[in-house]
């Protein structure tokens, strides 16, 4: 049997755990030069995994830059993986779909860029800074 106090203590524990997860996510996005440099380096490593042979003709909501900002690497044809939590997503878009239908599907897939991460994964809370969207071609390496 649970009492009001036990229920309150359980709720407080859940709230503390959630706040701890959020605090970890926010500390990950620290603005120190070392953290910023490391995040950008990791972002570029993820971005380099996107190749025309494995991530071809995706609609705009699924650009390599946006996916990489959300912690995803391209690990196979139409396949994304997160090195932090181990989650995987498959984003296959039928090339015969009408443009409007492909766009609607891509928007649904875009939502999974956050929700597809495992519990406690930092990328489920905070994507990398949007300033990373501007990348020189030389920083990414050549496409296969």
N, C-alpha and C positions, 0 to 999 in steps of 0.2 A: 504494500500500500504506500502511495506517495502522499506526502503532506505538501501544503503550500510552500513551506520552506525548501523542501527537496526540489520541487519544480522550479522555484526561483533560482536555486543554486545551479541546477542543470542549465537553465536559460543563461545565467551569467557566464558559465563555462563556455557555452556555445558562442556567446557574444565575444568573449575574450579571445577564443580561437579564431573567429572571423577577423577581429581587429588585428591579431598577430599576423594572419595571412596578408592582410592589406598593408600592414606596416612593412613586412618583408618586401612586398611588391613596390612600395613607394621608396624604400631604401635602395632598391635595385636601380631606380631611376635617379639616383643621386647625381648632382651636377658637378662633382669633382672632376678635374681634368683627366685623372687616371681612369675613373669609371666611364667617363664620356668616350675616351679613346678606346677603351676595351669594348664598350657597347658598339661603337662604330666598326671596329675590326670584326666583331662577331657578326654584325649585320652584313658587312661586305662578304664574309665567308658564306653566309646563308644565300646571299644574292647571287654569288658565283655558281651555285648549284643549279640555277635555272637555265636550261638549254632548249633550243628550238626543237630538238628531237624528243624532249620529254615534257615540255610545257608549251605546246603549240596552239596558237589561235584561241587563246582564252579571252572572254569578254573583259572589258575595262575593269569591272570590280575585282578581277582576279589577277591584277598585274603582279609580276615578280616582286616589284618594290613594296607593294602593299602586303603581300604574303610574307615577305622577309621581315618587314617591320613587326609583324605579329608573331615572329619567332619560328616561322615555317621554312624548311629547306625542301627543295624538290629532289626526291629520292628515287623517282621512277616515273614512267609515263603516267601523267595525270595524278601523281601521288605526292602528297606533302607529309613531312614528319617533323616532329619537334624533338630536338636533342635533349631538352630539359626534362620533359615529362614522358617521352616515348609515344605520345599519341600520333595517330596517322589519319589522314583524310584523303579520300579519292574524289577528285573533281573532274569527272568526265562530262563533256558537253558534246552532244551529238551534232556533227557538222551540218546535218540536214534540217535541224530545227530552224524555224523562222527566227529572224533577228529578235523580235519582241519576246518570244518564248525563251530564247537563249539568254537574253538579258535578265528576265525574271528568275531563271534558274541560277544565274550567276549571283544575283542579289541574295538568294537563299543561301548559296554556298558562302558568300561573303560573311554572313552572320556566324558561320561555323569557324571562321578564323579566330574568334575569341572563344566561343562555346566548345570548340573541339579539343581544347587542351584539358589535361588531367587536373584533378582537384589539387589546389595548392600551387599549380604552375604559375610563375610570375607573368607569363604572357597572357594568361586568362584574365588578368586585371589591367595590365599596363603595356600597350605596345611601345616599341621603340619610338623615339622622337621623330616627328614628321619631317624635321630638317634633313633627315637621311634620304629623303626622296630625291634630292639632287645629288647625283653621283656621276663623276667623270667616267667615261667609257674605259679609260685605262685602269681605274680602280677595280673594275669588275673582272677583267681578263677577257679573253676572246671567247665567243660563243662557238659551240661545236656545230 
